[in-house]
Amino acid sequence: MTDAPDVGELTPPDRTLMGPGPSDVHPRVLRAMSTPLVGHLDPSFVAVMDEVQELLRYTFRTDNQWTIPVSGTGSASMEAAIGNLVEPGDTMLVPTNGYFGGRMASMARRAGGEVVHVDAPWGEPLDPADVQDAFDEHQPDVLGFVHAETSTGVRQPNVPELTSIAHEHDAYVIADCVTSLGGVEMRVDEWDVDVAYSGPQKCLSCPPGASPLTLNDRAMDRVLSRETEPRSWYLDLSLLEGYWGEERAYHHTAPITNVYALREALRLVAEEGIERRWERHLDVAGALKAGLETMGLEMNAPDEYWLPSLNAVRVPGGVDDSAVIGYLLDAYDLEIASGLGDLSGEIWRIGCMGHSARPKNVTYVTAALGDALTAQGADVDVDAGLAATSEHLGE
């Protein structure tokens, strides 16, 4: 037997989180996580479940009955969506324009599906004409697309066009809203999206652990009429129906504290108003964008596809992107992130999400990034950048 390890009190650094997630958590959400536990079938928790579902419907802009938080991170809600809708032998059409389209493909294959692609370069959205061509050629059963691509800073426009193409071919649509829900306009019902999933730690500013998912009746009918069981018991929506549906029958022990946190985060969304929240993200991220561009930096995404919640910024020539990230952590307790996949080493990813999307944060990250670049000898005008940020904020 070894001696008990001598582990001290937990003292993580107090960072300003401006990366691709998690974002800063609102103090009210943290307080909600300190409230007493009850059982996952306790009548008081059942009432919380009902409230969370109603708040999620409001945030997704949907009346879908099947709107729940999946126990797990955003990848769990992603796998629940794909793993339940895609059966062995089905064909799923996925995009190639970012890292998370690749994750969709991997999950579809693991579900037994055949994957076909609609191509677009990293840093560009899908062209509806290319989606139409892919449907005409492959006749897929399911279309997946990423509404807010975290790896490239690109927002997918023309969502109703994509869903219309899919439905004309009797296909189902799955939307990845991990970096958009609660921060960027997304209207599940109006845009005719069959299934949408998200994560709580981005624009909702909630710790990961209970991840939003919504399915319309058409999609849930498909799930409940599958010929084969989903490969995941834990994420089988036909079983989760018993817990999150009217019966409230035991399936697994829900992450009670995480559901408390999500409830409070969604209350903040409702209090602010979803459309006002979209506008706040657009305004505050616009100030960040104005400051960085005036400083002399370039955004990865064109203006018409720019994603306010995730700003992908090109790394100037001669600058070590990792060194800048380390400098910001050491000198400023400030987190931003490097690029993924095809854009590794070429961009920084700067989030502007939820509780992090505040004027003082974008001013702070503009000044700190300017300092880090100056330390590497980059040709940037920090004062001009700060002035542009301030002007955009009306200060």
WOHU-V685037 format. One record per pair of residues at least 12 apart in sequence whose C-alpha atoms are under 10 Angstrom apart, sorted by the first residue. I is the first residue (numbers start at 0). J is the second residue. D is the distance in whole Angstrom. If there is no record, write none. Layout:
# WOHU-V685037
i: (I;I)
j: (J;J)
d: (D;D)
This chain:
# WOHU-V685037
i: (12;12;13;13;14;14;14;14;14;15;15;15;15;15;15;15;15;15;15;16;16;16;16;16;16;16;16;16;16;16;16;16;17;17;17;17;17;17;17;17;17;17;17;17;17;17;17;17;18;18;18;18;18;18;18;18;18;18;18;18;18;18;18;19;19;19;19;19;19;19;19;19;19;19;19;19;19;19;19;19;19;19;19;19;20;20;20;20;20;20;20;20;20;20;20;20;20;20;20;20;20;20;20;20;20;20;21;21;21;21;21;21;21;21;21;21;21;21;21;21;21;22;22;22;22;22;22;22;22;22;22;22;22;22;22;22;22;23;23;23;23;23;23;23;23;23;23;23;23;23;24;24;24;24;24;24;24;24;24;24;24;25;25;25;25;25;25;25;25;25;25;25;26;26;27;27;27;27;27;28;28;28;28;28;28;28;28;28;28;28;28;28;29;29;29;29;29;29;30;30;30;31;31;31;31;31;31;31;31;31;32;32;32;32;32;32;32;32;32;33;33;33;34;34;34;35;35;35;36;36;36;36;37;37;38;38;38;39;39;39;39;39;39;39;39;40;40;40;40;40;40;42;44;44;44;45;45;45;47;47;47;47;48;48;48;48;48;48;48;48;48;49;49;49;50;50;50;51;51;51;51;51;51;51;51;51;51;51;51;52;52;52;52;52;52;52;52;52;52;52;53;53;53;53;54;54;54;54;54;54;54;54;54;54;54;55;55;55;55;55;55;55;55;55;55;55;55;55;56;56;56;56;57;57;57;57;57;57;57;58;58;58;58;58;58;58;58;58;58;58;58;58;58;58;58;59;59;59;59;59;59;59;59;59;59;59;59;59;59;59;60;60;60;60;60;60;60;60;60;61;61;61;61;61;61;61;61;61;61;62;62;62;62;62;63;63;63;63;63;63;63;63;63;64;64;64;64;64;64;64;65;65;65;65;65;65;65;65;65;65;65;65;66;66;66;66;66;66;66;66;66;66;67;67;67;67;67;67;67;67;67;67;67;68;68;68;68;68;68;68;68;68;68;68;68;68;68;68;68;69;69;69;69;69;69;69;69;69;69;69;69;69;69;69;69;69;70;70;70;70;70;70;70;70;70;70;70;70;70;70;71;71;71;71;71;71;71;71;71;71;71;72;72;72;72;72;72;72;72;72;72;73;73;73;73;73;73;73;73;73;73;73;73;73;73;73;73;74;74;74;74;74;74;74;74;75;75;75;75;75;75;75;75;75;75;76;76;76;76;76;76;76;76;76;76;76;76;77;77;77;77;77;77;77;77;77;77;77;77;77;77;77;77;78;78;78;78;78;78;78;78;78;78;78;79;79;79;79;79;79;79;79;79;80;80;80;80;80;80;80;80;80;80;80;80;80;80;80;80;80;81;81;81;81;81;81;81;81;81;81;81;81;81;81;82;82;82;82;82;82;82;82;82;82;82;82;82;82;82;83;83;83;83;83;83;83;83;83;83;83;83;83;83;83;83;83;84;84;84;84;84;84;84;84;84;84;84;84;84;84;84;84;84;84;85;85;85;85;85;85;85;85;85;85;85;85;85;85;85;86;86;86;86;86;86;86;86;86;86;86;86;86;86;86;86;87;87;87;87;87;87;87;87;87;87;87;87;88;88;88;88;88;88;89;89;89;89;89;89;89;89;89;89;90;90;90;90;90;90;90;90;90;90;90;90;90;90;91;91;91;91;91;91;91;91;91;91;91;91;91;91;91;91;91;91;91;91;92;92;92;92;92;92;92;92;92;92;92;92;92;92;92;92;92;92;92;92;92;93;93;93;93;93;93;93;93;93;93;93;93;93;93;94;94;94;94;94;94;94;94;94;94;94;94;94;94;95;95;95;95;95;95;95;95;95;95;96;96;96;96;96;96;96;96;96;96;96;96;96;96;96;96;96;97;97;97;97;97;97;97;97;97;97;97;97;97;97;97;97;97;97;98;98;98;98;98;98;98;98;98;98;99;99;99;99;99;99;99;99;99;100;100;100;100;100;100;101;101;103;103;103;103;103;104;104;107;107;109;110;110;110;111;111;112;112;113;113;114;114;114;115;115;115;115;115;115;116;116;116;116;116;117;117;117;117;117;117;117;117;117;118;118;120;121;121;121;121;121;121;121;121;121;121;122;122;122;122;122;122;122;122;122;122;122;122;122;122;123;123;123;123;123;123;123;123;123;123;123;124;124;124;124;124;124;124;124;124;124;124;124;124;125;125;125;125;125;125;125;125;126;126;126;126;126;127;127;127;127;127;127;127;127;127;128;128;128;130;130;130;130;130;131;131;131;131;131;131;131;132;134;134;134;134;134;135;135;138;138;138;138;139;139;139;139;139;140;140;140;140;140;140;140;141;141;141;141;141;141;141;141;141;142;142;142;142;142;142;142;142;142;142;143;143;143;143;143;143;143;143;143;143;144;144;144;144;144;144;144;144;144;145;145;145;145;145;145;145;145;146;146;146;146;146;146;146;146;146;146;146;146;146;146;147;147;147;147;147;147;147;147;147;147;147;147;147;147;148;148;148;148;148;148;148;149;149;149;149;149;149;149;149;149;149;149;149;149;149;150;150;150;150;150;150;150;150;150;150;150;150;150;151;151;151;151;151;151;151;151;151;151;151;151;151;151;151;151;151;152;152;152;152;152;152;152;152;152;152;152;152;152;152;152;152;152;152;152;153;153;153;153;153;153;153;153;153;153;153;153;153;154;154;154;154;154;154;154;154;154;154;154;155;155;155;155;156;156;156;157;158;158;158;158;158;158;158;159;159;159;159;159;159;160;160;161;161;161;162;162;162;162;162;163;163;163;165;166;166;166;170;171;171;171;171;171;171;171;172;172;172;172;172;172;173;173;173;173;173;173;173;173;174;174;174;174;174;174;174;175;175;175;175;175;175;176;176;176;176;176;176;177;177;177;177;177;177;177;177;177;177;177;178;178;178;178;178;178;178;178;178;178;178;178;178;179;179;179;179;179;179;179;179;179;179;179;180;180;180;180;180;180;180;180;180;180;180;180;180;181;181;181;181;181;181;181;181;181;181;181;181;181;181;181;181;181;181;181;182;182;182;182;182;182;182;182;182;182;182;182;182;182;182;182;182;182;182;182;183;183;183;183;183;183;183;183;183;183;183;183;183;184;184;184;184;184;184;184;185;185;185;187;187;187;188;191;192;192;192;192;193;193;193;193;193;193;193;194;194;194;194;194;194;194;194;195;195;195;195;195;196;196;196;196;196;197;197;197;197;197;198;198;198;199;199;199;199;199;199;200;200;200;200;201;201;201;201;201;201;201;201;202;202;202;202;202;202;202;202;202;202;202;202;202;202;203;203;203;203;203;203;203;203;203;204;204;204;204;204;204;204;204;204;204;205;205;205;205;205;205;205;205;205;205;206;206;206;206;206;207;207;207;208;208;208;208;208;208;208;208;209;209;209;209;209;209;209;209;209;210;210;210;211;219;219;219;220;222;222;222;223;223;223;223;223;224;225;232;233;233;238;238;239;264;264;267;267;268;276;276;277;277;277;278;279;279;279;279;279;279;280;280;280;280;280;280;280;280;280;280;281;281;281;281;281;282;282;282;282;282;282;283;283;283;283;283;283;283;283;283;283;283;283;283;283;283;284;284;284;284;284;284;284;284;284;284;284;284;284;284;284;284;285;285;285;285;285;285;285;285;285;285;286;286;286;286;286;286;286;286;286;286;286;286;286;287;287;287;287;287;287;287;287;287;287;287;287;287;287;287;287;287;287;287;288;288;288;288;288;288;288;288;288;288;288;289;289;289;289;289;289;289;289;289;290;290;290;290;290;290;290;290;290;290;290;290;290;290;290;290;290;290;291;291;291;291;291;291;291;291;291;291;291;291;291;291;291;292;292;292;292;292;292;292;293;293;293;293;293;293;293;293;293;293;294;294;294;294;294;294;294;294;294;294;294;294;294;294;295;295;295;295;295;295;295;295;295;296;296;296;296;296;296;296;296;296;297;297;297;297;297;297;298;298;298;298;298;298;298;299;299;299;299;299;299;299;299;299;300;300;306;306;307;307;307;307;307;308;308;308;308;308;308;308;309;309;309;309;309;309;310;310;310;310;310;310;311;311;311;311;311;311;311;311;311;311;312;312;312;312;312;312;312;313;313;313;313;313;313;313;314;314;314;314;314;314;314;315;315;315;315;315;315;316;316;316;317;317;317;318;318;318;318;318;318;318;319;319;319;319;320;320;320;320;320;320;320;320;320;321;321;321;321;321;322;322;322;323;323;323;323;323;323;323;323;323;323;323;323;324;324;324;324;324;325;326;326;326;326;326;326;327;327;327;327;327;330;330;330;331;331;331;331;331;333;333;333;333;333;334;334;334;334;335;335;335;335;335;335;336;336;336;337;349;349;358;358;358;358;358;359;359;361;361;361;361;362;362;362;362;362;362;362;363;364;365;365;365;365;365;366;366;366;366;366;367;368;369;369;369;369)
j: (328;332;332;333;328;331;332;333;334;328;331;332;333;334;335;355;360;363;364;332;333;334;335;336;349;350;351;352;354;355;360;364;309;310;333;334;335;336;348;349;350;351;352;355;356;360;361;364;201;309;310;333;334;335;336;337;347;348;349;350;351;352;355;149;150;152;178;200;201;202;308;309;310;311;334;335;336;337;347;348;349;350;351;352;149;177;178;198;199;200;201;202;204;205;206;207;309;334;335;336;348;349;350;351;352;355;198;199;200;201;202;203;204;205;206;207;334;350;352;353;355;199;200;201;202;203;204;205;206;334;350;351;352;353;354;355;356;200;201;202;203;204;205;206;351;352;353;354;355;356;200;201;203;204;205;206;260;264;353;354;355;203;204;205;206;260;263;264;267;353;354;355;264;354;260;263;264;266;267;204;205;206;257;259;260;261;262;263;264;265;266;267;205;206;259;260;263;264;259;260;263;256;257;258;259;260;261;262;263;264;206;255;256;257;258;259;260;261;263;256;259;260;256;259;260;255;256;259;254;255;256;259;255;256;252;253;255;242;247;249;251;252;253;254;255;242;247;248;249;252;253;247;255;258;259;242;243;247;255;258;259;262;67;68;242;243;247;255;258;259;262;67;243;244;262;265;266;66;67;68;211;258;259;261;262;263;264;265;266;64;65;66;67;68;211;212;213;243;262;265;66;67;262;265;66;67;261;262;263;264;265;266;267;268;269;67;68;180;181;211;212;213;261;262;265;266;268;269;187;211;212;213;181;186;265;268;269;272;273;180;181;182;184;185;186;187;203;211;265;266;268;269;272;273;274;176;180;181;184;185;186;187;188;195;196;197;211;212;213;273;180;184;185;186;187;188;189;190;273;185;186;187;188;189;191;192;213;214;215;187;188;213;214;215;187;188;193;194;213;214;215;216;219;213;214;215;216;219;243;244;194;212;213;214;215;216;218;219;236;240;243;244;194;195;196;211;212;213;214;215;243;244;196;209;210;211;212;213;214;239;240;243;244;196;197;198;199;208;209;210;211;212;213;243;253;254;257;258;261;196;197;198;208;209;210;211;212;213;233;234;236;239;243;253;254;258;207;208;209;210;211;233;234;251;252;253;254;255;257;258;198;199;207;208;209;210;211;234;253;254;257;197;198;199;200;206;207;208;209;210;211;175;176;177;178;196;197;198;199;200;201;207;208;209;210;211;212;102;103;106;177;196;197;198;210;196;197;198;208;209;210;211;212;233;234;175;177;195;196;197;198;209;210;211;212;213;234;102;103;106;173;174;175;176;177;194;195;196;197;198;210;211;212;102;103;105;106;107;109;110;196;231;234;235;106;196;212;229;231;233;234;235;236;103;106;107;173;174;175;194;195;196;212;213;214;218;222;234;235;236;103;104;106;107;108;109;110;112;141;143;173;194;196;229;106;107;108;109;110;111;112;222;228;229;230;231;234;235;236;107;110;218;219;221;222;223;225;227;228;229;230;231;234;235;236;237;107;110;140;141;171;172;173;194;214;218;219;220;221;222;223;225;229;236;106;107;108;109;110;111;112;113;140;141;171;221;222;225;229;107;108;109;110;111;112;113;140;221;222;225;226;227;228;229;230;107;108;109;110;111;112;113;226;227;228;229;230;108;110;111;112;113;140;107;108;110;111;112;113;114;139;140;141;107;108;111;112;113;114;115;137;138;139;140;141;142;170;103;104;107;108;112;113;114;115;116;137;138;139;140;141;142;143;170;171;172;173;104;107;113;114;115;116;117;130;133;134;137;138;139;140;141;142;143;144;165;170;172;107;114;115;116;117;118;130;139;141;142;143;144;145;173;115;116;117;118;119;120;121;124;125;130;142;143;144;145;115;116;117;118;119;120;121;124;125;144;116;117;118;119;120;121;122;123;124;125;144;145;148;150;151;153;341;119;120;121;122;123;124;145;147;148;149;150;151;152;153;339;340;341;342;121;145;148;149;150;151;339;340;341;342;144;145;147;148;149;150;151;175;340;116;143;144;145;148;175;116;340;143;144;145;173;175;116;143;141;143;230;229;230;231;229;230;140;141;139;140;137;139;141;133;134;137;138;139;142;130;133;137;142;143;129;130;131;132;133;134;142;143;144;130;133;341;148;150;151;152;153;299;300;340;341;342;148;150;151;152;153;154;299;300;301;304;305;311;341;342;148;151;152;153;154;155;299;300;301;304;305;144;145;146;147;148;151;153;154;155;156;157;300;304;144;145;154;155;156;157;158;161;155;156;157;160;161;156;157;158;159;160;161;162;163;164;160;161;164;142;160;161;164;165;160;161;163;164;165;167;168;164;164;165;167;168;170;164;168;165;168;169;170;165;168;169;170;171;165;166;168;169;170;171;172;165;166;168;169;170;171;172;173;193;161;162;164;165;166;170;171;172;173;174;161;162;165;171;172;173;174;175;194;195;158;161;162;172;173;174;175;176;195;173;174;175;176;177;178;179;195;158;173;174;175;176;177;178;179;180;183;184;185;195;306;174;175;176;177;178;179;180;183;304;305;306;307;308;309;175;176;177;178;179;306;309;176;177;178;179;306;308;309;310;311;338;339;348;349;350;309;310;311;337;338;339;340;341;342;343;346;347;348;298;299;300;305;306;309;310;311;312;338;339;340;341;342;346;347;348;178;298;299;300;301;304;305;306;307;308;309;310;311;312;346;347;348;349;350;299;300;301;302;303;304;305;306;307;308;309;310;311;178;179;183;300;303;304;305;306;307;308;309;303;304;305;306;303;304;305;190;174;185;186;187;190;191;192;186;187;189;190;191;192;190;191;190;191;192;174;190;191;192;193;190;191;192;192;191;192;193;193;191;192;193;194;217;218;221;191;192;193;194;195;218;192;193;194;195;196;213;214;218;187;192;193;194;195;196;197;194;195;196;197;198;212;195;196;197;198;211;212;195;196;197;198;199;200;201;202;203;210;211;197;198;199;200;201;202;203;306;307;308;309;350;352;197;198;201;202;203;277;306;307;308;309;352;195;196;197;198;199;201;202;203;211;273;277;308;353;197;199;201;202;203;204;264;265;268;269;272;273;274;276;277;280;308;352;353;201;202;203;268;273;274;275;276;277;278;279;280;281;306;307;308;351;352;353;356;202;273;274;276;277;278;279;280;281;306;307;308;352;273;274;276;277;278;280;281;273;274;277;213;214;215;215;215;213;214;215;218;213;214;215;216;217;218;219;212;213;214;215;216;217;218;219;211;212;213;214;215;210;211;212;213;214;209;210;211;212;213;210;211;212;211;257;260;261;264;265;261;264;352;353;308;309;350;351;352;353;354;355;264;268;276;277;280;308;309;350;351;352;353;354;355;356;261;263;264;265;267;268;352;353;354;260;261;264;265;267;352;353;354;355;356;257;258;260;261;262;263;264;265;353;354;257;258;260;261;264;257;260;261;253;254;255;256;257;258;260;261;253;254;255;256;257;258;259;260;261;257;258;261;261;236;237;240;237;235;236;237;235;236;237;238;240;237;237;250;250;251;250;251;251;353;354;353;354;353;353;356;307;308;353;307;307;352;353;356;357;358;306;307;308;351;352;353;354;355;356;357;306;307;308;351;356;307;356;357;358;391;392;307;308;351;352;355;356;357;358;359;360;361;362;388;391;392;306;307;308;309;310;349;350;351;352;356;357;358;361;388;391;392;305;306;307;308;310;351;361;388;391;392;358;361;362;365;384;385;387;388;389;390;391;392;393;307;310;349;351;356;358;360;361;362;363;364;365;384;385;387;388;389;391;392;305;307;310;311;312;361;365;384;387;388;391;365;384;385;386;387;388;389;390;391;361;362;364;365;366;369;380;381;382;383;384;385;386;387;388;389;390;391;312;361;364;365;366;368;369;379;380;381;383;384;385;387;388;312;379;380;383;384;387;388;379;380;381;382;383;384;385;386;387;388;365;366;369;378;379;380;381;382;383;384;385;386;387;388;315;369;377;378;379;380;381;383;384;312;313;314;315;369;378;379;380;384;311;312;313;314;315;346;310;311;312;313;314;346;347;311;312;313;314;342;345;346;347;348;312;313;350;351;349;350;351;352;356;349;350;351;352;353;355;356;347;348;349;350;351;352;346;347;348;349;350;351;336;337;338;342;345;346;347;348;349;350;337;338;345;346;347;348;349;338;342;344;345;346;347;348;337;338;344;345;346;347;372;345;346;372;377;378;379;345;377;378;375;376;377;344;345;371;372;375;376;377;344;345;372;375;336;337;338;343;344;345;346;347;372;336;337;338;344;347;371;372;375;335;336;337;347;367;368;369;370;371;372;374;375;336;337;347;368;371;371;367;368;370;371;372;374;364;367;368;370;371;367;370;371;363;364;367;368;371;360;363;364;367;368;348;349;350;364;347;348;349;350;364;368;348;349;350;349;361;364;388;389;391;392;394;389;392;385;388;389;392;384;385;386;387;388;389;392;385;385;381;382;384;385;388;381;382;384;385;388;381;381;381;382;384;385)
d: (10;7;7;9;8;8;5;6;7;9;8;6;5;6;9;8;8;9;9;9;6;5;7;10;9;8;9;9;10;7;9;10;9;10;7;5;5;8;8;6;5;6;8;7;9;8;9;8;9;8;9;9;6;4;5;9;9;6;5;5;8;9;10;7;9;10;8;9;7;10;8;6;9;10;9;7;7;9;10;6;6;5;8;8;9;10;9;10;9;6;5;9;9;10;10;10;9;10;9;9;10;9;7;9;8;10;10;9;5;6;9;10;7;8;7;8;10;9;9;10;10;10;6;6;7;8;5;8;9;10;8;8;6;7;7;6;9;9;9;10;10;6;8;9;10;8;8;6;5;9;8;9;9;5;6;7;10;9;8;6;8;9;7;8;10;10;9;8;9;9;6;9;10;9;9;7;8;10;9;8;7;9;10;8;5;8;8;5;6;10;10;9;8;9;10;7;9;10;10;8;9;8;9;9;6;6;9;9;7;9;10;9;5;7;9;6;6;9;9;8;9;9;8;8;10;10;9;10;10;7;7;9;8;9;8;9;8;10;10;8;9;6;6;8;7;9;7;8;7;9;9;10;8;9;9;10;9;8;10;8;8;8;8;9;10;8;10;10;8;9;9;9;9;10;7;10;9;9;8;8;10;8;9;7;5;9;10;8;9;8;9;6;6;8;9;10;10;9;9;10;8;9;10;10;10;10;9;8;10;10;6;7;10;9;7;7;8;10;10;7;9;8;9;9;7;10;10;10;9;10;10;8;10;10;9;9;8;10;8;7;6;10;10;9;9;10;10;10;8;10;7;8;9;7;10;9;7;8;9;7;6;6;8;8;9;10;9;9;8;9;10;10;7;5;6;6;8;10;9;10;7;6;5;8;10;10;8;9;9;9;7;9;10;8;9;8;10;10;7;6;5;7;10;8;8;7;8;10;10;9;10;8;6;5;7;8;10;8;9;8;8;8;10;9;10;7;6;4;6;9;9;10;10;9;8;6;5;6;9;9;10;7;9;9;9;9;9;9;5;5;4;6;9;9;10;10;10;8;9;9;10;9;8;5;5;6;7;10;10;8;10;9;10;9;9;10;9;6;5;7;9;9;9;9;9;6;6;9;9;9;9;10;7;5;5;6;10;10;9;8;9;9;6;8;9;9;5;5;6;6;9;10;10;7;10;8;6;4;7;9;10;8;8;8;5;8;9;9;10;10;9;9;8;8;8;9;9;9;9;9;7;10;10;10;8;10;10;9;6;7;8;9;6;7;6;9;8;9;8;8;9;9;7;10;9;10;9;6;7;9;9;9;8;10;8;10;6;9;10;9;9;9;8;10;10;9;8;9;8;9;5;7;7;10;10;10;7;9;10;7;8;7;8;9;8;10;10;9;10;9;8;9;7;6;10;10;8;10;9;9;8;9;10;10;7;7;9;8;5;9;9;10;10;6;7;8;8;8;9;10;8;9;9;9;6;9;8;10;8;6;9;9;8;7;7;9;9;9;9;8;8;10;9;9;10;7;8;10;7;6;10;9;9;10;9;7;9;10;6;8;6;9;8;7;10;9;9;9;9;9;10;10;6;6;6;10;10;10;9;7;8;7;9;8;9;9;9;9;6;4;5;8;9;8;10;9;10;10;9;6;5;6;10;9;10;9;8;5;6;9;7;6;8;9;9;9;6;5;6;7;8;8;5;5;7;9;10;9;8;7;9;7;6;5;6;8;9;9;5;6;5;6;7;9;9;10;10;8;9;9;6;5;5;7;9;8;8;8;9;6;8;6;5;6;9;10;10;10;9;7;6;5;6;9;10;10;9;6;5;6;9;10;9;6;5;6;7;10;10;9;7;9;9;7;6;8;10;7;6;5;6;7;7;10;9;10;10;9;7;5;5;4;7;7;7;8;10;9;8;9;8;9;10;9;8;5;7;9;9;8;10;6;8;6;6;9;9;9;8;8;9;9;10;8;8;6;8;7;6;8;9;9;7;10;7;8;8;10;9;10;9;8;7;7;9;9;10;10;7;9;9;10;9;9;9;10;10;8;7;7;9;10;9;10;10;9;10;10;9;10;8;10;7;10;8;10;9;8;9;10;10;7;6;9;9;6;9;10;10;10;9;9;10;10;9;7;10;9;10;10;9;7;8;9;9;5;7;6;9;7;6;8;9;10;9;10;9;10;8;9;6;9;8;9;7;8;7;10;10;9;9;10;9;10;7;7;5;7;9;9;7;8;9;10;7;8;9;10;9;9;9;9;10;9;10;8;9;10;7;6;10;10;8;10;9;9;9;10;7;8;9;10;8;10;6;8;10;10;10;8;7;10;7;9;10;9;9;7;9;8;9;8;9;7;9;9;10;8;7;5;6;9;8;10;10;9;5;5;6;7;10;9;8;10;7;10;7;6;5;6;8;10;10;10;8;6;5;6;8;9;10;9;9;10;8;7;5;6;9;10;9;6;5;7;9;9;10;10;8;10;6;6;6;8;8;7;9;9;10;8;10;10;9;7;6;7;6;6;9;8;10;9;7;9;8;8;8;9;9;7;9;8;8;10;8;6;9;9;9;6;9;9;9;9;8;10;9;9;10;8;9;7;6;8;9;8;9;9;10;8;10;7;7;9;9;8;8;6;9;8;8;10;9;8;8;10;8;10;9;7;6;10;8;6;5;8;8;5;5;5;9;10;10;8;9;9;8;6;8;9;9;5;5;5;9;10;8;9;8;10;9;9;9;9;5;6;5;8;9;9;10;7;9;9;9;7;10;9;9;9;9;10;7;9;8;10;10;8;5;7;8;9;10;9;10;9;10;7;6;6;9;9;8;9;10;9;10;10;10;10;8;6;8;9;7;10;8;6;5;6;8;9;7;6;5;6;8;10;9;10;9;7;8;6;5;7;9;9;6;6;6;9;10;6;6;5;8;9;10;9;7;4;5;8;9;7;8;10;9;9;7;8;9;9;6;7;9;9;10;7;7;9;8;8;9;8;7;9;9;9;9;7;9;9;10;9;7;8;9;8;6;7;9;10;9;10;10;10;9;9;5;6;9;10;9;7;10;10;7;9;7;7;9;10;9;8;9;5;8;9;8;9;10;6;5;8;8;6;8;10;8;7;9;7;7;9;8;9;9;8;5;8;10;7;8;8;7;7;9;9;8;9;6;9;10;10;10;10;9;9;9;9;9;9;10;8;8;10;8;6;5;8;7;6;9;7;6;5;7;10;10;7;9;8;6;5;7;9;8;6;4;6;9;10;6;5;6;9;5;6;9;7;10;9;7;9;10;9;10;9;9;8;10;8;9;6;7;9;9;10;10;10;10;9;7;10;9;8;4;4;8;9;9;8;10;6;7;9;8;8;5;8;10;9;7;9;10;7;5;6;8;10;8;10;6;6;9;9;6;9;9;9;7;10;7;8;10;7;9;9;10;7;10;9;6;8;9;9;9;7;9;9;6;6;10;9;7;9;9;9;9;8;9;10;10;9;7;7;10;8;6;10;10;9;10;10;8;8;7;10;9;9;10;10;10;9;8;10;9;10;10;10;10;10;9;8;9;10;10;6;7;7;7;8;10;10;6;9;9;6;8;9;9;9;9;10;9;8;8;8;10;8;10;10;6;6;6;10;9;7;10;9;8;7;9;5;7;9;8;10;9;6;9;7;9;9;8;10;10;10;10;10;7;10;10;10;10;8;7;9;8;7;8;10;10;9;7;5;7;8;5;6;9;9;9;9;9;10;9;9;5;7;10;8;7;9;9;9;6;9;9;9;10;9;8;10;9;9;9;9;9;8;10;10;7;9;9;6;6;9;9;7;9;8;10;7;9;10;10;9;9;8;4;6;7;5;5;8;9;9;8;10;10;7;10;9;9;9;9;9;9;6;8;9;8;9;10;10;10;7;9;10;9;8;8;9;6;5;8;9;7;9;9;10;8;9;5;5;5;8;6;4;8;9;9;10;9;10;10;8;5;7;9;9;8;7;7;8;7;10;10;8;10;10;9;6;5;8;8;10;7;6;4;6;9;9;10;5;5;6;9;10;9;7;9;10;8;9;10;10;10;8;7;8;10;8;6;5;5;8;10;8;10;6;6;4;6;8;10;8;6;5;6;7;10;9;8;10;9;6;6;5;6;9;10;9;8;5;5;6;8;10;9;9;6;4;7;9;9;10;8;5;5;7;10;8;9;9;7;9;10;9;8;10;8;9;8;10;10;10;8;7;8;7;8;10;9;8;9;7;9;9;6;8;8;7;10;9;7;10;8;9;9;10;9;9;10;10;9;10;8;10;9;6;7;9;8;7;8;9;9;9;9;9;9;9;6;10;9;9;7;7;9;7;9;10;9;9;9;7;10;10;10;9;8;8;10;10;8;9;9;7;6;5;7;9;10;5;7;9;9;10;9;9;9;10;7;10;10;10;10;8;10;10;9;7;10;10;7;8;10;9;10;8;10;7;7;8;7;8;8;7;10;9;9;5;9;8;9)
